[in-house]
Amino acid sequence: MKFKDRLKELRASRNLSQMQLANELNISQSAIAKWELGKTEPTASAIISLANYFNETTDYILGIEE
């Protein structure tokens, strides 16, 4: 599974909008939208923030492990 799909899946599992997640992580909603569309990739610090927020490993967030 690719990062963009994993992010959508994790966000949906918590019933969060892109805006809600953006507010939780203190980033822009447009950044999340671009990540989910595969137009851009997150920074290392954003990946760590996502992993911490969703209580998952960075490898899981990135789609490296299942």
N, CA, C, O and CB atoms as a CASP TS submission, in Angstrom:
PFRMAT TS
TARGET T0000
AUTHOR 0000-0000-0000
METHOD Language model
MODEL 1
PARENT N/A
ATOM      1  N   MET     1       0.844  -1.181   0.000  1.00  0.00           N
ATOM      2  CA  MET     1       0.000   0.000   0.000  1.00  0.00           C
ATOM      3  C   MET     1       0.886   1.239   0.000  1.00  0.00           C
ATOM      4  O   MET     1       1.887   1.303   0.714  1.00  0.00           O
ATOM      5  CB  MET     1      -0.959   0.000   1.219  1.00  0.00           C
ATOM      6  N   LYS     2       0.510   2.210  -0.800  1.00  0.00           N
ATOM      7  CA  LYS     2       1.287   3.440  -0.889  1.00  0.00           C
ATOM      8  C   LYS     2       0.928   4.385   0.248  1.00  0.00           C
ATOM      9  O   LYS     2      -0.131   4.272   0.866  1.00  0.00           O
ATOM     10  CB  LYS     2       1.058   4.125  -2.239  1.00  0.00           C
ATOM     11  N   PHE     3       1.844   5.327   0.511  1.00  0.00           N
ATOM     12  CA  PHE     3       1.629   6.310   1.569  1.00  0.00           C
ATOM     13  C   PHE     3       0.296   7.022   1.423  1.00  0.00           C
ATOM     14  O   PHE     3      -0.446   7.147   2.397  1.00  0.00           O
ATOM     15  CB  PHE     3       2.750   7.323   1.575  1.00  0.00           C
ATOM     16  N   LYS     4      -0.022   7.492   0.218  1.00  0.00           N
ATOM     17  CA  LYS     4      -1.248   8.268   0.022  1.00  0.00           C
ATOM     18  C   LYS     4      -2.484   7.458   0.392  1.00  0.00           C
ATOM     19  O   LYS     4      -3.433   7.996   0.962  1.00  0.00           O
ATOM     20  CB  LYS     4      -1.351   8.741  -1.428  1.00  0.00           C
ATOM     21  N   ASP     5      -2.477   6.172   0.071  1.00  0.00           N
ATOM     22  CA  ASP     5      -3.608   5.310   0.405  1.00  0.00           C
ATOM     23  C   ASP     5      -3.658   5.016   1.901  1.00  0.00           C
ATOM     24  O   ASP     5      -4.731   4.979   2.502  1.00  0.00           O
ATOM     25  CB  ASP     5      -3.530   4.002  -0.384  1.00  0.00           C
ATOM     26  N   ARG     6      -2.488   4.809   2.491  1.00  0.00           N
ATOM     27  CA  ARG     6      -2.430   4.543   3.928  1.00  0.00           C
ATOM     28  C   ARG     6      -2.935   5.745   4.715  1.00  0.00           C
ATOM     29  O   ARG     6      -3.659   5.590   5.698  1.00  0.00           O
ATOM     30  CB  ARG     6      -0.996   4.190   4.356  1.00  0.00           C
ATOM     31  N   LEU     7      -2.553   6.938   4.285  1.00  0.00           N
ATOM     32  CA  LEU     7      -3.001   8.143   4.977  1.00  0.00           C
ATOM     33  C   LEU     7      -4.514   8.282   4.898  1.00  0.00           C
ATOM     34  O   LEU     7      -5.159   8.572   5.906  1.00  0.00           O
ATOM     35  CB  LEU     7      -2.326   9.383   4.386  1.00  0.00           C
ATOM     36  N   LYS     8      -5.086   8.082   3.725  1.00  0.00           N
ATOM     37  CA  LYS     8      -6.542   8.156   3.572  1.00  0.00           C
ATOM     38  C   LYS     8      -7.225   7.142   4.475  1.00  0.00           C
ATOM     39  O   LYS     8      -8.217   7.452   5.134  1.00  0.00           O
ATOM     40  CB  LYS     8      -6.948   7.918   2.106  1.00  0.00           C
ATOM     41  N   GLU     9      -6.684   5.918   4.500  1.00  0.00           N
ATOM     42  CA  GLU     9      -7.255   4.845   5.309  1.00  0.00           C
ATOM     43  C   GLU     9      -7.225   5.201   6.798  1.00  0.00           C
ATOM     44  O   GLU     9      -8.226   5.045   7.497  1.00  0.00           O
ATOM     45  CB  GLU     9      -6.497   3.533   5.063  1.00  0.00           C
ATOM     46  N   LEU    10      -6.088   5.672   7.272  1.00  0.00           N
ATOM     47  CA  LEU    10      -5.963   6.029   8.681  1.00  0.00           C
ATOM     48  C   LEU    10      -6.868   7.199   9.048  1.00  0.00           C
ATOM     49  O   LEU    10      -7.493   7.202  10.108  1.00  0.00           O
ATOM     50  CB  LEU    10      -4.519   6.368   9.010  1.00  0.00           C
ATOM     51  N   ARG    11      -6.931   8.178   8.176  1.00  0.00           N
ATOM     52  CA  ARG    11      -7.780   9.347   8.439  1.00  0.00           C
ATOM     53  C   ARG    11      -9.246   8.930   8.478  1.00  0.00           C
ATOM     54  O   ARG    11      -9.990   9.357   9.361  1.00  0.00           O
ATOM     55  CB  ARG    11      -7.561  10.441   7.362  1.00  0.00           C
ATOM     56  N   ALA    12      -9.661   8.105   7.534  1.00  0.00           N
ATOM     57  CA  ALA    12     -11.053   7.638   7.476  1.00  0.00           C
ATOM     58  C   ALA    12     -11.405   6.777   8.685  1.00  0.00           C
ATOM     59  O   ALA    12     -12.532   6.817   9.178  1.00  0.00           O
ATOM     60  CB  ALA    12     -11.297   6.847   6.187  1.00  0.00           C
ATOM     61  N   SER    13     -10.429   5.996   9.159  1.00  0.00           N
ATOM     62  CA  SER    13     -10.700   5.110  10.304  1.00  0.00           C
ATOM     63  C   SER    13     -11.018   5.894  11.575  1.00  0.00           C
ATOM     64  O   SER    13     -11.631   5.367  12.504  1.00  0.00           O
ATOM     65  CB  SER    13      -9.504   4.193  10.555  1.00  0.00           C
ATOM     66  N   ARG    14     -10.599   7.142  11.606  1.00  0.00           N
ATOM     67  CA  ARG    14     -10.892   8.021  12.754  1.00  0.00           C
ATOM     68  C   ARG    14     -11.979   9.040  12.432  1.00  0.00           C
ATOM     69  O   ARG    14     -12.256   9.940  13.225  1.00  0.00           O
ATOM     70  CB  ARG    14      -9.623   8.752  13.198  1.00  0.00           C
ATOM     71  N   ASN    15     -12.589   8.888  11.263  1.00  0.00           N
ATOM     72  CA  ASN    15     -13.649   9.801  10.822  1.00  0.00           C
ATOM     73  C   ASN    15     -13.210  11.256  10.863  1.00  0.00           C
ATOM     74  O   ASN    15     -13.941  12.134  11.320  1.00  0.00           O
ATOM     75  CB  ASN    15     -14.885   9.621  11.683  1.00  0.00           C
ATOM     76  N   LEU    16     -12.002  11.490  10.375  1.00  0.00           N
ATOM     77  CA  LEU    16     -11.451  12.844  10.354  1.00  0.00           C
ATOM     78  C   LEU    16     -11.506  13.418   8.945  1.00  0.00           C
ATOM     79  O   LEU    16     -11.237  12.715   7.972  1.00  0.00           O
ATOM     80  CB  LEU    16     -10.004  12.849  10.875  1.00  0.00           C
ATOM     81  N   SER    17     -11.849  14.680   8.839  1.00  0.00           N
ATOM     82  CA  SER    17     -11.724  15.375   7.559  1.00  0.00           C
ATOM     83  C   SER    17     -10.259  15.760   7.402  1.00  0.00           C
ATOM     84  O   SER    17      -9.479  15.692   8.351  1.00  0.00           O
ATOM     85  CB  SER    17     -12.669  16.643   7.483  1.00  0.00           C
ATOM     86  N   GLN    18      -9.906  16.160   6.204  1.00  0.00           N
ATOM     87  CA  GLN    18      -8.539  16.644   5.987  1.00  0.00           C
ATOM     88  C   GLN    18      -8.276  17.855   6.875  1.00  0.00           C
ATOM     89  O   GLN    18      -7.185  17.996   7.428  1.00  0.00           O
ATOM     90  CB  GLN    18      -8.309  17.004   4.494  1.00  0.00           C
ATOM     91  N   MET    19      -9.260  18.720   7.012  1.00  0.00           N
ATOM     92  CA  MET    19      -9.101  19.925   7.823  1.00  0.00           C
ATOM     93  C   MET    19      -8.906  19.574   9.296  1.00  0.00           C
ATOM     94  O   MET    19      -8.073  20.180   9.971  1.00  0.00           O
ATOM     95  CB  MET    19     -10.316  20.844   7.656  1.00  0.00           C
ATOM     96  N   GLN    20      -9.657  18.616   9.792  1.00  0.00           N
ATOM     97  CA  GLN    20      -9.509  18.208  11.191  1.00  0.00           C
ATOM     98  C   GLN    20      -8.113  17.650  11.453  1.00  0.00           C
ATOM     99  O   GLN    20      -7.480  17.988  12.453  1.00  0.00           O
ATOM    100  CB  GLN    20     -10.574  17.162  11.561  1.00  0.00           C
ATOM    101  N   LEU    21      -7.641  16.800  10.557  1.00  0.00           N
ATOM    102  CA  LEU    21      -6.299  16.237  10.722  1.00  0.00           C
ATOM    103  C   LEU    21      -5.251  17.335  10.636  1.00  0.00           C
ATOM    104  O   LEU    21      -4.300  17.362  11.417  1.00  0.00           O
ATOM    105  CB  LEU    21      -6.026  15.156   9.660  1.00  0.00           C
ATOM    106  N   ALA    22      -5.432  18.229   9.692  1.00  0.00           N
ATOM    107  CA  ALA    22      -4.483  19.344   9.542  1.00  0.00           C
ATOM    108  C   ALA    22      -4.414  20.164  10.828  1.00  0.00           C
ATOM    109  O   ALA    22      -3.328  20.545  11.264  1.00  0.00           O
ATOM    110  CB  ALA    22      -4.888  20.251   8.355  1.00  0.00           C
ATOM    111  N   ASN    23      -5.560  20.432  11.428  1.00  0.00           N
ATOM    112  CA  ASN    23      -5.588  21.198  12.679  1.00  0.00           C
ATOM    113  C   ASN    23      -4.897  20.438  13.808  1.00  0.00           C
ATOM    114  O   ASN    23      -4.188  21.038  14.616  1.00  0.00           O
ATOM    115  CB  ASN    23      -7.035  21.523  13.075  1.00  0.00           C
ATOM    116  N   GLU    24      -5.096  19.137  13.866  1.00  0.00           N
ATOM    117  CA  GLU    24      -4.462  18.312  14.904  1.00  0.00           C
ATOM    118  C   GLU    24      -2.941  18.332  14.778  1.00  0.00           C
ATOM    119  O   GLU    24      -2.229  18.328  15.782  1.00  0.00           O
ATOM    120  CB  GLU    24      -4.972  16.868  14.822  1.00  0.00           C
ATOM    121  N   LEU    25      -2.451  18.353  13.544  1.00  0.00           N
ATOM    122  CA  LEU    25      -1.008  18.271  13.298  1.00  0.00           C
ATOM    123  C   LEU    25      -0.360  19.634  13.060  1.00  0.00           C
ATOM    124  O   LEU    25       0.854  19.742  12.883  1.00  0.00           O
ATOM    125  CB  LEU    25      -0.745  17.379  12.109  1.00  0.00           C
ATOM    126  N   ASN    26      -1.192  20.662  13.060  1.00  0.00           N
ATOM    127  CA  ASN    26      -0.700  22.027  12.855  1.00  0.00           C
ATOM    128  C   ASN    26      -0.010  22.194  11.492  1.00  0.00           C
ATOM    129  O   ASN    26       1.060  22.793  11.379  1.00  0.00           O
ATOM    130  CB  ASN    26       0.269  22.405  13.976  1.00  0.00           C
ATOM    131  N   ILE    27      -0.670  21.638  10.464  1.00  0.00           N
ATOM    132  CA  ILE    27      -0.200  21.791   9.091  1.00  0.00           C
ATOM    133  C   ILE    27      -1.387  22.243   8.243  1.00  0.00           C
ATOM    134  O   ILE    27      -2.510  22.313   8.743  1.00  0.00           O
ATOM    135  CB  ILE    27       0.423  20.452   8.541  1.00  0.00           C
ATOM    136  N   SER    28      -1.158  22.545   6.988  1.00  0.00           N
ATOM    137  CA  SER    28      -2.256  23.023   6.147  1.00  0.00           C
ATOM    138  C   SER    28      -3.080  21.856   5.591  1.00  0.00           C
ATOM    139  O   SER    28      -2.578  20.752   5.378  1.00  0.00           O
ATOM    140  CB  SER    28      -1.707  23.877   4.993  1.00  0.00           C
ATOM    141  N   GLN    29      -4.347  22.146   5.371  1.00  0.00           N
ATOM    142  CA  GLN    29      -5.236  21.153   4.769  1.00  0.00           C
ATOM    143  C   GLN    29      -4.779  20.844   3.349  1.00  0.00           C
ATOM    144  O   GLN    29      -4.900  19.709   2.887  1.00  0.00           O
ATOM    145  CB  GLN    29      -6.700  21.651   4.770  1.00  0.00           C
ATOM    146  N   SER    30      -4.255  21.852   2.659  1.00  0.00           N
ATOM    147  CA  SER    30      -3.814  21.631   1.282  1.00  0.00           C
ATOM    148  C   SER    30      -2.627  20.656   1.230  1.00  0.00           C
ATOM    149  O   SER    30      -2.484  19.909   0.262  1.00  0.00           O
ATOM    150  CB  SER    30      -3.431  22.971   0.626  1.00  0.00           C
ATOM    151  N   ALA    31      -1.784  20.663   2.261  1.00  0.00           N
ATOM    152  CA  ALA    31      -0.669  19.704   2.303  1.00  0.00           C
ATOM    153  C   ALA    31      -1.206  18.280   2.373  1.00  0.00           C
ATOM    154  O   ALA    31      -0.726  17.396   1.665  1.00  0.00           O
ATOM    155  CB  ALA    31       0.261  19.989   3.515  1.00  0.00           C
ATOM    156  N   ILE    32      -2.197  18.060   3.221  1.00  0.00           N
ATOM    157  CA  ILE    32      -2.784  16.723   3.341  1.00  0.00           C
ATOM    158  C   ILE    32      -3.455  16.322   2.034  1.00  0.00           C
ATOM    159  O   ILE    32      -3.326  15.180   1.594  1.00  0.00           O
ATOM    160  CB  ILE    32      -3.801  16.675   4.500  1.00  0.00           C
ATOM    161  N   ALA    33      -4.163  17.244   1.420  1.00  0.00           N
ATOM    162  CA  ALA    33      -4.819  16.950   0.142  1.00  0.00           C
ATOM    163  C   ALA    33      -3.785  16.546  -0.908  1.00  0.00           C
ATOM    164  O   ALA    33      -3.996  15.584  -1.646  1.00  0.00           O
ATOM    165  CB  ALA    33      -5.631  18.173  -0.347  1.00  0.00           C
ATOM    166  N   LYS    34      -2.684  17.263  -0.980  1.00  0.00           N
ATOM    167  CA  LYS    34      -1.627  16.950  -1.957  1.00  0.00           C
ATOM    168  C   LYS    34      -1.000  15.594  -1.660  1.00  0.00           C
ATOM    169  O   LYS    34      -0.697  14.836  -2.582  1.00  0.00           O
ATOM    170  CB  LYS    34      -0.541  18.044  -1.952  1.00  0.00           C
ATOM    171  N   TRP    35      -0.801  15.283  -0.377  1.00  0.00           N
ATOM    172  CA  TRP    35      -0.245  13.974  -0.019  1.00  0.00           C
ATOM    173  C   TRP    35      -1.191  12.868  -0.461  1.00  0.00           C
ATOM    174  O   TRP    35      -0.762  11.872  -1.043  1.00  0.00           O
ATOM    175  CB  TRP    35       0.015  13.884   1.504  1.00  0.00           C
ATOM    176  N   GLU    36      -2.490  13.045  -0.182  1.00  0.00           N
ATOM    177  CA  GLU    36      -3.463  12.014  -0.516  1.00  0.00           C
ATOM    178  C   GLU    36      -3.656  11.856  -2.018  1.00  0.00           C
ATOM    179  O   GLU    36      -4.058  10.787  -2.477  1.00  0.00           O
ATOM    180  CB  GLU    36      -4.782  12.327   0.133  1.00  0.00           C
ATOM    181  N   LEU    37      -3.381  12.884  -2.776  1.00  0.00           N
ATOM    182  CA  LEU    37      -3.455  12.802  -4.236  1.00  0.00           C
ATOM    183  C   LEU    37      -2.141  12.312  -4.844  1.00  0.00           C
ATOM    184  O   LEU    37      -2.071  12.033  -6.041  1.00  0.00           O
ATOM    185  CB  LEU    37      -3.820  14.165  -4.820  1.00  0.00           C
ATOM    186  N   GLY    38      -1.105  12.209  -4.017  1.00  0.00           N
ATOM    187  CA  GLY    38       0.193  11.767  -4.499  1.00  0.00           C
ATOM    188  C   GLY    38       0.944  12.855  -5.255  1.00  0.00           C
ATOM    189  O   GLY    38       1.885  12.564  -5.993  1.00  0.00           O
ATOM    190  N   LYS    39       0.531  14.103  -5.073  1.00  0.00           N
ATOM    191  CA  LYS    39       1.189  15.214  -5.780  1.00  0.00           C
ATOM    192  C   LYS    39       2.481  15.642  -5.099  1.00  0.00           C
ATOM    193  O   LYS    39       3.426  16.063  -5.766  1.00  0.00           O
ATOM    194  CB  LYS    39       0.247  16.407  -5.877  1.00  0.00           C
ATOM    195  N   THR    40       2.528  15.537  -3.782  1.00  0.00           N
ATOM    196  CA  THR    40       3.742  15.848  -3.031  1.00  0.00           C
ATOM    197  C   THR    40       3.934  14.782  -1.960  1.00  0.00           C
ATOM    198  O   THR    40       3.041  13.980  -1.690  1.00  0.00           O
ATOM    199  CB  THR    40       3.667  17.273  -2.394  1.00  0.00           C
ATOM    200  N   GLU    41       5.105  14.793  -1.365  1.00  0.00           N
ATOM    201  CA  GLU    41       5.401  13.859  -0.280  1.00  0.00           C
ATOM    202  C   GLU    41       5.707  14.646   0.981  1.00  0.00           C
ATOM    203  O   GLU    41       6.247  15.750   0.914  1.00  0.00           O
ATOM    204  CB  GLU    41       6.590  12.926  -0.647  1.00  0.00           C
ATOM    205  N   PRO    42       5.365  14.087   2.124  1.00  0.00           N
ATOM    206  CA  PRO    42       5.595  14.796   3.382  1.00  0.00           C
ATOM    207  C   PRO    42       7.072  14.828   3.761  1.00  0.00           C
ATOM    208  O   PRO    42       7.872  14.011   3.303  1.00  0.00           O
ATOM    209  CB  PRO    42       4.794  14.150   4.498  1.00  0.00           C
ATOM    210  N   THR    43       7.403  15.779   4.598  1.00  0.00           N
ATOM    211  CA  THR    43       8.757  15.848   5.145  1.00  0.00           C
ATOM    212  C   THR    43       8.920  14.743   6.184  1.00  0.00           C
ATOM    213  O   THR    43       7.941  14.136   6.619  1.00  0.00           O
ATOM    214  CB  THR    43       9.044  17.252   5.772  1.00  0.00           C
ATOM    215  N   ALA    44      10.146  14.495   6.568  1.00  0.00           N
ATOM    216  CA  ALA    44      10.415  13.495   7.600  1.00  0.00           C
ATOM    217  C   ALA    44       9.698  13.862   8.903  1.00  0.00           C
ATOM    218  O   ALA    44       9.142  12.988   9.568  1.00  0.00           O
ATOM    219  CB  ALA    44      11.935  13.365   7.842  1.00  0.00           C
ATOM    220  N   SER    45       9.708  15.128   9.265  1.00  0.00           N
ATOM    221  CA  SER    45       9.055  15.532  10.513  1.00  0.00           C
ATOM    222  C   SER    45       7.547  15.348  10.428  1.00  0.00           C
ATOM    223  O   SER    45       6.913  15.022  11.431  1.00  0.00           O
ATOM    224  CB  SER    45       9.386  16.990  10.844  1.00  0.00           C
ATOM    225  N   ALA    46       6.957  15.551   9.246  1.00  0.00           N
ATOM    226  CA  ALA    46       5.519  15.329   9.084  1.00  0.00           C
ATOM    227  C   ALA    46       5.182  13.842   9.196  1.00  0.00           C
ATOM    228  O   ALA    46       4.155  13.477   9.768  1.00  0.00           O
ATOM    229  CB  ALA    46       5.038  15.883   7.728  1.00  0.00           C
ATOM    230  N   ILE    47       6.037  12.994   8.656  1.00  0.00           N
ATOM    231  CA  ILE    47       5.823  11.545   8.754  1.00  0.00           C
ATOM    232  C   ILE    47       5.870  11.116  10.219  1.00  0.00           C
ATOM    233  O   ILE    47       5.052  10.307  10.658  1.00  0.00           O
ATOM    234  CB  ILE    47       6.887  10.768   7.925  1.00  0.00           C
ATOM    235  N   ILE    48       6.807  11.645  10.957  1.00  0.00           N
ATOM    236  CA  ILE    48       6.917  11.329  12.384  1.00  0.00           C
ATOM    237  C   ILE    48       5.671  11.814  13.131  1.00  0.00           C
ATOM    238  O   ILE    48       5.146  11.111  13.995  1.00  0.00           O
ATOM    239  CB  ILE    48       8.193  11.970  12.988  1.00  0.00           C
ATOM    240  N   SER    49       5.207  13.009  12.797  1.00  0.00           N
ATOM    241  CA  SER    49       3.989  13.543  13.433  1.00  0.00           C
ATOM    242  C   SER    49       2.785  12.652  13.137  1.00  0.00           C
ATOM    243  O   SER    49       1.979  12.372  14.025  1.00  0.00           O
ATOM    244  CB  SER    49       3.709  14.984  12.948  1.00  0.00           C
ATOM    245  N   LEU    50       2.669  12.211  11.896  1.00  0.00           N
ATOM    246  CA  LEU    50       1.567  11.313  11.532  1.00  0.00           C
ATOM    247  C   LEU    50       1.657   9.991  12.292  1.00  0.00           C
ATOM    248  O   LEU    50       0.656   9.488  12.802  1.00  0.00           O
ATOM    249  CB  LEU    50       1.572  11.050  10.018  1.00  0.00           C
ATOM    250  N   ALA    51       2.856   9.440  12.362  1.00  0.00           N
ATOM    251  CA  ALA    51       3.051   8.173  13.064  1.00  0.00           C
ATOM    252  C   ALA    51       2.682   8.314  14.542  1.00  0.00           C
ATOM    253  O   ALA    51       2.011   7.450  15.105  1.00  0.00           O
ATOM    254  CB  ALA    51       4.510   7.697  12.922  1.00  0.00           C
ATOM    255  N   ASN    52       3.115   9.387  15.150  1.00  0.00           N
ATOM    256  CA  ASN    52       2.783   9.615  16.560  1.00  0.00           C
ATOM    257  C   ASN    52       1.285   9.820  16.755  1.00  0.00           C
ATOM    258  O   ASN    52       0.695   9.278  17.689  1.00  0.00           O
ATOM    259  CB  ASN    52       3.547  10.827  17.095  1.00  0.00           C
ATOM    260  N   TYR    53       0.682  10.594  15.883  1.00  0.00           N
ATOM    261  CA  TYR    53      -0.744  10.878  16.000  1.00  0.00           C
ATOM    262  C   TYR    53      -1.576   9.604  15.878  1.00  0.00           C
ATOM    263  O   TYR    53      -2.490   9.372  16.669  1.00  0.00           O
ATOM    264  CB  TYR    53      -1.171  11.886  14.936  1.00  0.00           C
ATOM    265  N   PHE    54      -1.252   8.782  14.880  1.00  0.00           N
ATOM    266  CA  PHE    54      -2.018   7.555  14.647  1.00  0.00           C
ATOM    267  C   PHE    54      -1.497   6.364  15.451  1.00  0.00           C
ATOM    268  O   PHE    54      -2.043   5.264  15.355  1.00  0.00           O
ATOM    269  CB  PHE    54      -1.998   7.214  13.176  1.00  0.00           C
ATOM    270  N   ASN    55      -0.443   6.578  16.244  1.00  0.00           N
ATOM    271  CA  ASN    55       0.152   5.519  17.060  1.00  0.00           C
ATOM    272  C   ASN    55       0.569   4.323  16.192  1.00  0.00           C
ATOM    273  O   ASN    55       0.275   3.170  16.505  1.00  0.00           O
ATOM    274  CB  ASN    55      -0.840   5.065  18.149  1.00  0.00           C
ATOM    275  N   GLU    56       1.255   4.635  15.106  1.00  0.00           N
ATOM    276  CA  GLU    56       1.763   3.631  14.171  1.00  0.00           C
ATOM    277  C   GLU    56       3.243   3.888  13.936  1.00  0.00           C
ATOM    278  O   GLU    56       3.761   4.945  14.296  1.00  0.00           O
ATOM    279  CB  GLU    56       0.973   3.659  12.825  1.00  0.00           C
ATOM    280  N   THR    57       3.921   2.920  13.331  1.00  0.00           N
ATOM    281  CA  THR    57       5.328   3.120  12.998  1.00  0.00           C
ATOM    282  C   THR    57       5.429   3.949  11.712  1.00  0.00           C
ATOM    283  O   THR    57       4.491   4.011  10.917  1.00  0.00           O
ATOM    284  CB  THR    57       6.061   1.749  12.835  1.00  0.00           C
ATOM    285  N   THR    58       6.568   4.571  11.535  1.00  0.00           N
ATOM    286  CA  THR    58       6.775   5.317  10.299  1.00  0.00           C
ATOM    287  C   THR    58       6.761   4.373   9.085  1.00  0.00           C
ATOM    288  O   THR    58       6.276   4.747   8.017  1.00  0.00           O
ATOM    289  CB  THR    58       8.108   6.096  10.360  1.00  0.00           C
ATOM    290  N   ASP    59       7.285   3.168   9.243  1.00  0.00           N
ATOM    291  CA  ASP    59       7.246   2.193   8.147  1.00  0.00           C
ATOM    292  C   ASP    59       5.808   1.869   7.756  1.00  0.00           C
ATOM    293  O   ASP    59       5.502   1.725   6.572  1.00  0.00           O
ATOM    294  CB  ASP    59       7.987   0.905   8.547  1.00  0.00           C
ATOM    295  N   TYR    60       4.927   1.755   8.744  1.00  0.00           N
ATOM    296  CA  TYR    60       3.523   1.489   8.451  1.00  0.00           C
ATOM    297  C   TYR    60       2.900   2.675   7.710  1.00  0.00           C
ATOM    298  O   TYR    60       2.195   2.496   6.717  1.00  0.00           O
ATOM    299  CB  TYR    60       2.745   1.197   9.751  1.00  0.00           C
ATOM    300  N   ILE    61       3.166   3.881   8.201  1.00  0.00           N
ATOM    301  CA  ILE    61       2.632   5.095   7.577  1.00  0.00           C
ATOM    302  C   ILE    61       3.088   5.177   6.119  1.00  0.00           C
ATOM    303  O   ILE    61       2.307   5.540   5.239  1.00  0.00           O
ATOM    304  CB  ILE    61       3.084   6.361   8.359  1.00  0.00           C
ATOM    305  N   LEU    62       4.336   4.843   5.871  1.00  0.00           N
ATOM    306  CA  LEU    62       4.910   4.932   4.528  1.00  0.00           C
ATOM    307  C   LEU    62       4.494   3.767   3.627  1.00  0.00           C
ATOM    308  O   LEU    62       4.771   3.781   2.427  1.00  0.00           O
ATOM    309  CB  LEU    62       6.420   4.984   4.621  1.00  0.00           C
ATOM    310  N   GLY    63       3.834   2.765   4.198  1.00  0.00           N
ATOM    311  CA  GLY    63       3.399   1.611   3.399  1.00  0.00           C
ATOM    312  C   GLY    63       4.488   0.591   3.189  1.00  0.00           C
ATOM    313  O   GLY    63       4.373  -0.267   2.313  1.00  0.00           O
ATOM    314  N   ILE    64       5.554   0.666   3.982  1.00  0.00           N
ATOM    315  CA  ILE    64       6.652  -0.301   3.850  1.00  0.00           C
ATOM    316  C   ILE    64       6.289  -1.626   4.501  1.00  0.00           C
ATOM    317  O   ILE    64       6.637  -2.692   3.993  1.00  0.00           O
ATOM    318  CB  ILE    64       7.940   0.254   4.476  1.00  0.00           C
ATOM    319  N   GLU    65       5.589  -1.555   5.623  1.00  0.00           N
ATOM    320  CA  GLU    65       5.153  -2.768   6.299  1.00  0.00           C
ATOM    321  C   GLU    65       3.652  -2.738   6.462  1.00  0.00           C
ATOM    322  O   GLU    65       3.017  -1.683   6.440  1.00  0.00           O
ATOM    323  CB  GLU    65       5.844  -2.923   7.663  1.00  0.00           C
ATOM    324  N   GLU    66       3.102  -3.937   6.627  1.00  0.00           N
ATOM    325  CA  GLU    66       1.643  -4.049   6.768  1.00  0.00           C
ATOM    326  C   GLU    66       1.227  -4.007   8.194  1.00  0.00           C
ATOM    327  O   GLU    66       0.036  -4.088   8.492  1.00  0.00           O
ATOM    328  CB  GLU    66       1.136  -5.314   6.140  1.00  0.00           C
TER
END
